[in-house]
Amino acid sequence: MKVLAKAFLTVLVAISTGFGTVATQAETASSALVWNFDREQPGTLPSGLSIGTLFDGRPAGDWQVLTTDRAKSPPHVLAQLMAKGAEHAYKVLLIKEVIASELTLEVSFLPIQGQADMGGGLIWRASDDRNYYLARANPLEQNIRVYRVVRGVRRLLQSFNQTINLREWHTLRVMHRGCQIDIFYDDKQVFDLCDKTFREGTIGLWTKSDAVTYFDDLQLQHVK
């Protein structure tokens, strides 16, 4: 497991920083990072985050910090606000400063709107915005799916039908150890599989097409 944390500290106790709350630890079995975006300037993209590109070269979405009374942990969320896009327009946001292999990754998300697509997901072990693992929840389709994305093309690994209440906060959590991938939706395990395509990489967030989604309390735990 390799960790690059250029913009983040490593301490045992959670502390407040300009990038939300970061909990880390050094020289132990694990370290944790938490992003709640509450100290970031609304209307901006926090430093260290990178918006991907669509196949036509345009930025992959309008990602920015937003003040809202609907935040999971007030006052801010990180929102993807571009309410249009082709069917295969993947709105990818990566955290470049963090690289992990063995991990537990979690985020809360709130579906806001979308007619062609809705909801969002987690990216991990990403080498760039075209190659990564993806776990996503879609309230329109009422399912949760896990993919591997290679050169921008998704391949479905598993799918699970799940009632997803619209406009309520939900949680996705990924545990990846070696090839073993366990995925949880609202603390309920929905996937148990093995895939060896990607060994390590950065993490990120994802929406698709015209989905508008709020994200909050992104958490990463590195496991050695």
Backbone as CSV, one residue per row, in Angstrom:
resi,resn,N_x,N_y,N_z,CA_x,CA_y,CA_z,C_x,C_y,C_z
1,MET,0.853,-1.191,0.000,0.000,0.000,0.000,0.885,1.235,0.000
2,LYS,0.632,2.148,-0.880,1.378,3.397,-0.966,0.423,4.543,-0.758
3,VAL,0.851,5.526,0.018,0.008,6.691,0.275,0.777,7.949,-0.091
4,LEU,0.220,8.776,-0.941,0.747,10.103,-1.209,-0.218,11.094,-0.609
5,ALA,0.244,11.958,0.294,-0.653,12.903,0.965,-0.006,14.275,0.995
6,LYS,0.201,14.856,-0.155,0.888,16.136,-0.257,0.143,17.236,0.483
7,ALA,-1.192,17.188,0.440,-1.973,18.294,0.997,-2.647,17.936,2.301
8,PHE,-2.358,16.749,2.836,-3.084,16.308,4.012,-2.106,15.920,5.121
9,LEU,-2.536,16.058,6.368,-1.724,15.725,7.518,-2.016,14.312,7.961
10,THR,-1.127,13.746,8.805,-1.374,12.444,9.391,-1.276,12.538,10.902
11,VAL,-2.410,12.455,11.574,-2.488,12.496,13.026,-3.526,11.499,13.480
12,LEU,-3.470,11.125,14.729,-4.386,10.114,15.231,-5.769,10.657,15.485
13,VAL,-5.874,11.913,15.902,-7.157,12.496,16.274,-7.650,13.388,15.153
14,ALA,-8.973,13.398,14.906,-9.542,14.252,13.862,-9.281,15.710,14.179
15,ILE,-8.858,16.463,13.149,-8.627,17.889,13.310,-9.292,18.614,12.175
16,SER,-9.559,19.906,12.363,-10.155,20.708,11.308,-9.057,21.354,10.489
17,THR,-9.221,21.327,9.158,-8.294,21.969,8.252,-9.091,22.730,7.229
18,GLY,-8.400,23.388,6.319,-9.074,24.116,5.257,-9.787,23.206,4.292
19,PHE,-9.545,21.914,4.372,-10.188,20.968,3.462,-11.165,20.084,4.215
20,GLY,-11.800,20.644,5.237,-12.748,19.855,6.006,-12.050,19.194,7.166
21,THR,-12.519,18.046,7.579,-11.946,17.331,8.702,-11.084,16.200,8.202
22,VAL,-9.859,16.124,8.691,-8.935,15.086,8.281,-8.524,14.298,9.511
23,ALA,-8.697,12.988,9.485,-8.235,12.136,10.569,-7.209,11.191,9.991
24,THR,-5.995,11.202,10.528,-4.929,10.389,9.969,-4.070,9.838,11.082
25,GLN,-3.203,8.894,10.766,-2.245,8.427,11.743,-1.035,7.878,11.018
26,ALA,0.115,7.926,11.707,1.364,7.534,11.082,1.931,6.287,11.755
27,GLU,2.633,5.465,10.952,3.365,4.306,11.442,2.486,3.350,12.237
28,THR,1.235,3.163,11.832,0.359,2.192,12.467,-0.316,1.383,11.387
29,ALA,-1.226,0.524,11.779,-1.834,-0.396,10.828,-2.756,0.293,9.841
30,SER,-3.267,1.459,10.172,-4.203,2.109,9.262,-4.158,3.610,9.469
31,SER,-4.689,4.335,8.494,-4.817,5.781,8.617,-6.116,6.187,7.971
32,ALA,-6.729,7.248,8.485,-8.040,7.666,7.998,-8.000,9.110,7.550
33,LEU,-8.714,9.385,6.473,-8.891,10.740,5.972,-10.380,10.981,5.807
34,VAL,-10.841,12.160,6.222,-12.255,12.520,6.089,-12.350,13.893,5.444
35,TRP,-13.196,13.999,4.427,-13.447,15.269,3.760,-14.913,15.651,3.956
36,ASN,-15.179,16.765,4.645,-16.571,17.218,4.779,-16.810,18.571,4.117
37,PHE,-15.732,19.201,3.602,-15.835,20.400,2.757,-16.384,21.630,3.486
38,ASP,-16.474,21.579,4.813,-17.170,22.644,5.537,-16.345,23.911,5.716
39,ARG,-15.051,23.859,5.489,-14.226,25.061,5.594,-13.808,25.595,4.229
40,GLU,-14.334,25.000,3.182,-14.009,25.464,1.839,-14.938,26.594,1.418
41,GLN,-14.465,27.419,0.515,-15.248,28.541,0.014,-16.328,28.038,-0.937
42,PRO,-17.606,28.358,-0.689,-18.670,27.953,-1.613,-18.401,28.476,-3.024
43,GLY,-18.760,27.672,-4.002,-18.557,28.048,-5.390,-17.187,27.708,-5.934
44,THR,-16.348,27.068,-5.121,-15.002,26.705,-5.557,-14.827,25.194,-5.534
45,LEU,-13.769,24.736,-6.188,-13.349,23.342,-6.116,-12.147,23.277,-5.187
46,PRO,-12.207,22.474,-4.119,-11.087,22.410,-3.183,-9.787,22.022,-3.876
47,SER,-8.685,22.565,-3.379,-7.379,22.220,-3.929,-7.121,20.732,-3.736
48,GLY,-6.426,20.148,-4.693,-6.136,18.724,-4.634,-7.147,17.867,-5.345
49,LEU,-8.281,18.448,-5.727,-9.292,17.726,-6.483,-9.174,18.080,-7.960
50,SER,-9.410,17.103,-8.819,-9.225,17.291,-10.253,-10.442,16.767,-11.009
51,ILE,-11.053,17.634,-11.828,-12.194,17.237,-12.652,-11.675,16.531,-13.898
52,GLY,-12.271,15.386,-14.221,-11.896,14.666,-15.428,-12.367,15.385,-16.677
53,THR,-12.177,14.736,-17.814,-12.629,15.302,-19.082,-13.570,14.328,-19.772
54,LEU,-14.555,14.889,-20.473,-15.423,14.081,-21.313,-14.667,13.722,-22.587
55,PHE,-15.242,12.833,-23.397,-14.537,12.395,-24.594,-14.356,13.514,-25.609
56,ASP,-15.160,14.578,-25.510,-14.979,15.716,-26.422,-14.044,16.776,-25.845
57,GLY,-13.429,16.481,-24.694,-12.447,17.378,-24.113,-12.985,18.372,-23.111
58,ARG,-14.302,18.478,-22.964,-14.877,19.409,-21.998,-14.716,18.878,-20.576
59,PRO,-14.737,19.761,-19.567,-14.683,19.292,-18.178,-15.845,18.349,-17.870
60,ALA,-15.549,17.325,-17.087,-16.548,16.301,-16.761,-17.405,16.752,-15.583
61,GLY,-18.222,17.761,-15.828,-19.161,18.210,-14.819,-18.814,19.560,-14.224
62,ASP,-19.754,20.070,-13.459,-19.595,21.320,-12.712,-19.545,20.955,-11.236
63,TRP,-18.352,20.673,-10.746,-18.140,20.251,-9.370,-17.745,21.461,-8.533
64,GLN,-18.453,21.687,-7.422,-18.130,22.813,-6.553,-18.720,22.615,-5.162
65,VAL,-18.107,23.320,-4.208,-18.635,23.332,-2.843,-19.901,24.181,-2.821
66,LEU,-20.910,23.685,-2.115,-22.215,24.349,-2.078,-22.705,24.439,-0.640
67,THR,-23.218,25.601,-0.261,-23.873,25.760,1.040,-25.335,25.381,0.909
68,THR,-25.803,24.468,1.762,-27.193,24.034,1.697,-27.646,23.528,3.056
69,ASP,-28.911,23.781,3.387,-29.449,23.262,4.640,-29.763,21.777,4.539
70,ARG,-29.520,21.194,3.369,-29.729,19.760,3.186,-28.441,18.960,3.358
71,ALA,-27.351,19.623,3.754,-26.074,18.936,3.927,-26.186,17.845,4.984
72,LYS,-25.484,16.750,4.768,-25.465,15.669,5.749,-24.768,16.136,7.018
73,SER,-23.640,16.829,6.852,-22.958,17.473,7.975,-22.799,18.943,7.604
74,PRO,-23.748,19.795,8.025,-23.798,21.201,7.608,-22.494,21.939,7.926
75,PRO,-22.209,23.003,7.123,-23.134,23.637,6.174,-22.903,23.299,4.703
76,HIS,-21.815,22.554,4.372,-21.440,22.412,2.969,-21.555,20.979,2.462
77,VAL,-21.707,20.873,1.146,-21.578,19.614,0.425,-20.646,19.863,-0.752
78,LEU,-20.193,18.783,-1.373,-19.548,18.884,-2.676,-20.579,18.430,-3.697
79,ALA,-20.917,19.294,-4.645,-22.027,19.041,-5.562,-21.540,18.929,-6.996
80,GLN,-22.203,18.037,-7.749,-22.052,17.994,-9.205,-23.334,18.595,-9.757
81,LEU,-23.225,19.778,-10.384,-24.397,20.587,-10.713,-24.729,20.639,-12.200
82,MET,-23.911,20.032,-13.059,-24.204,20.064,-14.487,-25.382,19.142,-14.784
83,ALA,-26.540,19.735,-15.107,-27.783,18.966,-15.253,-28.057,18.597,-16.702
84,LYS,-27.010,18.289,-17.435,-27.166,17.825,-18.810,-25.958,16.972,-19.158
85,GLY,-26.124,16.158,-20.193,-25.021,15.299,-20.605,-25.528,14.118,-21.390
86,ALA,-24.690,13.610,-22.279,-25.045,12.438,-23.069,-25.141,11.212,-22.172
87,GLU,-25.673,10.137,-22.728,-25.890,8.913,-21.947,-24.602,8.411,-21.313
88,HIS,-23.503,8.506,-22.034,-22.232,7.996,-21.520,-21.286,9.118,-21.103
89,ALA,-21.857,10.242,-20.673,-21.042,11.336,-20.137,-20.773,11.049,-18.663
90,TYR,-19.585,10.552,-18.365,-19.224,10.216,-16.997,-18.595,11.438,-16.337
91,LYS,-19.222,11.921,-15.282,-18.737,13.095,-14.553,-17.806,12.603,-13.438
92,VAL,-16.520,12.686,-13.691,-15.508,12.103,-12.813,-14.749,13.197,-12.069
93,LEU,-14.576,12.990,-10.768,-13.764,13.874,-9.931,-12.775,13.011,-9.159
94,LEU,-11.482,13.327,-9.262,-10.447,12.539,-8.602,-9.707,13.368,-7.559
95,ILE,-9.254,12.692,-6.503,-8.409,13.315,-5.483,-6.981,12.855,-5.753
96,LYS,-6.218,13.698,-6.414,-4.914,13.308,-6.934,-3.891,13.037,-5.847
97,GLU,-4.007,13.704,-4.682,-2.979,13.591,-3.653,-2.988,12.256,-2.909
98,VAL,-4.006,11.458,-3.097,-4.132,10.223,-2.323,-4.072,9.021,-3.254
99,ILE,-3.160,8.096,-2.957,-3.072,6.845,-3.703,-3.149,5.708,-2.697
100,ALA,-4.035,4.754,-2.943,-4.241,3.669,-1.990,-4.489,2.362,-2.720
101,SER,-4.186,1.280,-2.041,-4.432,-0.065,-2.555,-5.445,-0.777,-1.665
102,GLU,-5.012,-1.156,-0.467,-5.909,-1.775,0.503,-6.664,-0.655,1.213
103,LEU,-7.986,-0.685,1.154,-8.711,0.485,1.662,-10.136,0.149,2.074
104,THR,-10.685,1.047,2.888,-12.123,1.165,3.102,-12.490,2.588,2.715
105,LEU,-13.439,2.720,1.801,-13.818,4.016,1.244,-15.323,4.186,1.387
106,GLU,-15.758,5.357,1.850,-17.182,5.576,2.112,-17.568,7.006,1.761
107,VAL,-18.800,7.182,1.290,-19.324,8.517,1.036,-20.830,8.513,1.243
108,SER,-21.362,9.655,1.670,-22.807,9.872,1.698,-23.182,10.676,0.464
109,PHE,-24.318,10.331,-0.154,-24.745,11.039,-1.354,-26.245,11.295,-1.308
110,LEU,-26.639,12.412,-1.907,-28.044,12.809,-1.961,-28.426,13.045,-3.421
111,PRO,-29.270,12.190,-4.020,-29.731,12.430,-5.390,-30.638,13.662,-5.419
112,ILE,-30.361,14.596,-6.311,-31.134,15.831,-6.401,-32.077,15.808,-7.594
113,GLN,-31.545,15.534,-8.771,-32.400,15.478,-9.951,-31.719,14.696,-11.058
114,GLY,-32.491,14.385,-12.091,-31.992,13.669,-13.253,-33.128,12.928,-13.924
115,GLN,-33.177,12.992,-15.235,-34.195,12.273,-15.997,-33.606,11.083,-16.740
116,ALA,-32.411,11.255,-17.303,-31.740,10.143,-17.973,-30.976,9.289,-16.972
117,ASP,-30.475,9.915,-15.911,-29.699,9.210,-14.899,-29.838,9.948,-13.581
118,MET,-29.514,9.270,-12.488,-29.649,9.872,-11.171,-28.730,9.142,-10.205
119,GLY,-28.338,9.826,-9.140,-27.498,9.199,-8.134,-26.028,9.445,-8.391
120,GLY,-25.188,8.534,-7.902,-23.754,8.708,-8.059,-22.996,7.557,-7.440
121,GLY,-21.666,7.713,-7.374,-20.891,6.600,-6.874,-19.480,6.958,-6.460
122,LEU,-18.743,5.908,-6.084,-17.364,5.983,-5.622,-16.419,5.410,-6.667
123,ILE,-15.285,6.055,-6.823,-14.196,5.576,-7.669,-13.018,5.224,-6.771
124,TRP,-12.310,4.132,-7.093,-11.097,3.809,-6.353,-10.132,3.029,-7.251
125,ARG,-8.882,2.970,-6.810,-7.775,2.380,-7.569,-7.734,2.932,-8.994
126,ALA,-7.909,4.231,-9.116,-7.938,4.881,-10.430,-6.535,5.333,-10.835
127,SER,-6.134,4.991,-12.057,-4.880,5.525,-12.592,-5.112,6.878,-13.249
128,ASP,-6.324,7.097,-13.744,-6.725,8.376,-14.331,-8.243,8.361,-14.465
129,ASP,-8.799,9.341,-15.203,-10.256,9.431,-15.297,-10.857,8.492,-16.333
130,ARG,-10.049,7.554,-16.852,-10.539,6.562,-17.808,-10.371,5.128,-17.313
131,ASN,-9.670,4.962,-16.186,-9.350,3.615,-15.704,-9.512,3.555,-14.190
132,TYR,-10.507,2.771,-13.729,-10.813,2.747,-12.297,-11.893,1.708,-12.001
133,TYR,-12.061,1.415,-10.716,-13.244,0.690,-10.245,-14.323,1.702,-9.898
134,LEU,-15.576,1.273,-10.054,-16.716,2.149,-9.782,-17.830,1.365,-9.101
135,ALA,-18.341,1.901,-8.000,-19.580,1.408,-7.383,-20.567,2.558,-7.397
136,ARG,-21.741,2.329,-7.985,-22.704,3.426,-8.100,-24.116,2.949,-7.775
137,ALA,-24.940,3.893,-7.287,-26.349,3.635,-6.969,-27.209,4.548,-7.831
138,ASN,-28.263,3.979,-8.439,-29.120,4.726,-9.365,-30.576,4.617,-8.919
139,PRO,-31.159,5.698,-8.375,-32.557,5.653,-7.937,-33.555,5.478,-9.073
140,LEU,-33.208,5.899,-10.289,-34.129,5.713,-11.408,-34.248,4.243,-11.779
141,GLU,-33.116,3.544,-11.802,-33.119,2.119,-12.133,-33.378,1.247,-10.912
142,GLN,-33.292,1.849,-9.720,-33.463,1.113,-8.462,-32.493,-0.070,-8.383
143,ASN,-31.218,0.252,-8.618,-30.203,-0.783,-8.495,-28.862,-0.184,-8.108
144,ILE,-27.982,-1.070,-7.685,-26.604,-0.729,-7.356,-25.724,-1.623,-8.213
145,ARG,-24.678,-1.046,-8.776,-23.806,-1.813,-9.652,-22.344,-1.508,-9.354
146,VAL,-21.502,-2.504,-9.649,-20.061,-2.319,-9.543,-19.458,-2.631,-10.910
147,TYR,-18.566,-1.748,-11.347,-17.941,-1.863,-12.661,-16.426,-1.780,-12.527
148,ARG,-15.747,-2.266,-13.554,-14.395,-1.794,-13.809,-14.456,-1.007,-15.111
149,VAL,-13.764,0.102,-15.122,-13.745,0.993,-16.281,-12.333,0.987,-16.847
150,VAL,-12.194,0.576,-18.094,-10.898,0.492,-18.763,-10.967,1.309,-20.043
151,ARG,-10.090,2.283,-20.154,-10.047,3.189,-21.303,-11.403,3.854,-21.541
152,GLY,-12.079,4.160,-20.449,-13.347,4.867,-20.523,-14.558,4.008,-20.799
153,VAL,-14.362,2.688,-20.913,-15.468,1.773,-21.216,-15.788,0.949,-19.973
154,ARG,-17.044,0.975,-19.555,-17.457,0.225,-18.368,-17.698,-1.246,-18.697
155,ARG,-17.294,-2.099,-17.777,-17.673,-3.507,-17.834,-18.344,-3.855,-16.520
156,LEU,-19.588,-4.319,-16.593,-20.349,-4.650,-15.389,-19.771,-5.890,-14.718
157,LEU,-19.488,-5.774,-13.426,-19.025,-6.915,-12.644,-20.172,-7.578,-11.895
158,GLN,-21.008,-6.768,-11.229,-22.185,-7.307,-10.545,-23.252,-6.231,-10.459
159,SER,-24.511,-6.677,-10.344,-25.642,-5.757,-10.194,-26.569,-6.291,-9.122
160,PHE,-27.195,-5.367,-8.385,-28.090,-5.751,-7.293,-29.286,-4.813,-7.299
161,ASN,-30.494,-5.368,-7.405,-31.703,-4.546,-7.353,-31.947,-4.094,-5.919
162,GLN,-32.181,-2.795,-5.753,-32.305,-2.224,-4.415,-33.243,-1.030,-4.452
163,THR,-34.190,-0.984,-3.519,-35.043,0.196,-3.388,-34.204,1.360,-2.878
164,ILE,-34.174,2.437,-3.649,-33.398,3.624,-3.301,-34.361,4.800,-3.236
165,ASN,-34.640,5.274,-2.037,-35.580,6.380,-1.866,-35.005,7.666,-2.437
166,LEU,-35.815,8.344,-3.225,-35.377,9.578,-3.859,-35.198,10.690,-2.833
167,ARG,-34.190,11.513,-3.079,-33.942,12.732,-2.308,-33.760,12.474,-0.813
168,GLU,-33.191,11.319,-0.504,-32.753,11.020,0.855,-31.268,10.690,0.818
169,TRP,-30.574,10.998,1.897,-29.158,10.667,1.979,-28.970,9.161,2.082
170,HIS,-27.994,8.663,1.341,-27.622,7.254,1.379,-26.105,7.151,1.482
171,THR,-25.632,5.964,1.823,-24.200,5.747,1.996,-23.731,4.560,1.168
172,LEU,-22.621,4.744,0.478,-21.911,3.655,-0.190,-20.576,3.445,0.512
173,ARG,-20.219,2.187,0.748,-18.925,1.872,1.354,-18.274,0.717,0.598
174,VAL,-17.000,0.871,0.304,-16.218,-0.143,-0.400,-15.089,-0.604,0.503
175,MET,-14.910,-1.921,0.607,-13.756,-2.503,1.286,-13.012,-3.336,0.249
176,HIS,-11.737,-3.016,0.022,-10.947,-3.729,-0.984,-9.653,-4.204,-0.345
177,ARG,-9.467,-5.534,-0.300,-8.286,-6.168,0.265,-7.775,-7.172,-0.766
178,GLY,-6.583,-6.923,-1.325,-6.104,-7.808,-2.377,-7.041,-7.736,-3.565
179,CYS,-7.592,-8.895,-3.962,-8.597,-8.890,-5.033,-10.014,-8.833,-4.484
180,GLN,-10.167,-8.989,-3.173,-11.494,-9.102,-2.572,-12.160,-7.737,-2.442
181,ILE,-13.372,-7.623,-3.010,-14.140,-6.381,-2.974,-15.468,-6.644,-2.280
182,ASP,-15.733,-5.926,-1.196,-17.018,-5.981,-0.499,-17.625,-4.588,-0.542
183,ILE,-18.887,-4.501,-0.956,-19.547,-3.211,-1.114,-20.835,-3.198,-0.311
184,PHE,-21.067,-2.079,0.383,-22.216,-1.927,1.262,-23.029,-0.710,0.843
185,TYR,-24.347,-0.851,0.924,-25.273,0.259,0.686,-26.080,0.460,1.959
186,ASP,-25.988,1.648,2.551,-26.664,1.935,3.819,-26.410,0.828,4.841
187,ASP,-25.132,0.424,4.943,-24.650,-0.584,5.899,-25.120,-2.000,5.593
188,LYS,-25.724,-2.221,4.454,-26.137,-3.558,4.030,-25.199,-4.043,2.936
189,GLN,-24.589,-5.227,3.132,-23.673,-5.727,2.112,-24.449,-6.160,0.871
190,VAL,-23.996,-5.664,-0.291,-24.679,-5.975,-1.550,-23.774,-6.685,-2.546
191,PHE,-22.441,-6.613,-2.368,-21.530,-7.278,-3.297,-20.388,-7.937,-2.554
192,ASP,-19.953,-9.070,-3.101,-18.816,-9.832,-2.602,-18.178,-10.463,-3.838
193,LEU,-17.029,-9.938,-4.267,-16.430,-10.420,-5.508,-14.924,-10.250,-5.472
194,CYS,-14.257,-10.808,-6.490,-12.810,-10.712,-6.624,-12.477,-10.208,-8.021
195,ASP,-11.603,-9.207,-8.102,-11.126,-8.714,-9.396,-9.696,-8.218,-9.226
196,LYS,-8.837,-8.546,-10.195,-7.413,-8.234,-10.092,-6.945,-7.203,-11.115
197,THR,-7.866,-6.473,-11.725,-7.493,-5.563,-12.812,-6.589,-4.433,-12.341
198,PHE,-6.977,-3.758,-11.265,-6.216,-2.599,-10.780,-5.646,-2.898,-9.395
199,ARG,-4.372,-2.573,-9.194,-3.716,-2.859,-7.921,-3.749,-1.689,-6.951
200,GLU,-3.679,-0.478,-7.470,-3.706,0.706,-6.625,-4.078,1.908,-7.481
201,GLY,-4.354,3.009,-6.804,-4.680,4.228,-7.536,-5.334,5.241,-6.621
202,THR,-5.787,6.318,-7.217,-6.433,7.363,-6.447,-7.916,7.051,-6.258
203,ILE,-8.603,7.923,-5.542,-10.031,7.754,-5.278,-10.791,8.931,-5.877
204,GLY,-12.113,8.808,-5.931,-12.892,9.911,-6.471,-14.385,9.682,-6.383
205,LEU,-15.108,10.595,-7.027,-16.569,10.577,-7.049,-17.044,10.568,-8.491
206,TRP,-18.296,10.160,-8.688,-18.781,9.907,-10.055,-20.276,10.164,-10.143
207,THR,-20.684,10.829,-11.225,-22.086,10.842,-11.642,-22.107,10.624,-13.147
208,LYS,-23.306,10.573,-13.712,-23.425,10.252,-15.138,-24.554,11.049,-15.767
209,SER,-24.347,11.422,-17.027,-25.380,12.050,-17.847,-25.884,13.339,-17.195
210,ASP,-27.208,13.409,-16.897,-27.789,14.648,-16.362,-28.015,14.607,-14.857
211,ALA,-27.401,13.647,-14.166,-27.607,13.509,-12.719,-26.971,14.665,-11.953
212,VAL,-27.755,15.290,-11.089,-27.257,16.290,-10.141,-27.251,15.634,-8.763
213,THR,-26.102,15.664,-8.099,-25.931,14.911,-6.857,-25.092,15.709,-5.870
214,TYR,-25.457,15.615,-4.585,-24.654,16.176,-3.500,-23.885,15.039,-2.826
215,PHE,-22.626,15.317,-2.460,-21.800,14.363,-1.724,-21.321,15.011,-0.431
216,ASP,-21.159,14.187,0.609,-20.685,14.696,1.896,-19.965,13.576,2.639
217,ASP,-19.084,13.985,3.550,-18.413,13.060,4.468,-17.738,11.902,3.740
218,LEU,-16.893,12.237,2.785,-16.068,11.234,2.112,-14.992,10.765,3.079
219,GLN,-14.870,9.443,3.249,-13.927,8.884,4.216,-13.084,7.804,3.558
220,LEU,-11.790,7.858,3.824,-10.857,6.847,3.320,-10.028,6.316,4.468
221,GLN,-9.992,5.008,4.594,-9.115,4.363,5.560,-8.151,3.470,4.797
222,HIS,-6.857,3.741,4.956,-5.820,2.907,4.360,-5.573,1.710,5.274
223,VAL,-5.391,0.558,4.692,-5.115,-0.648,5.470,-3.840,-1.274,4.940
224,LYS,-2.869,-1.484,5.812,-1.593,-2.067,5.394,-1.668,-3.582,5.427
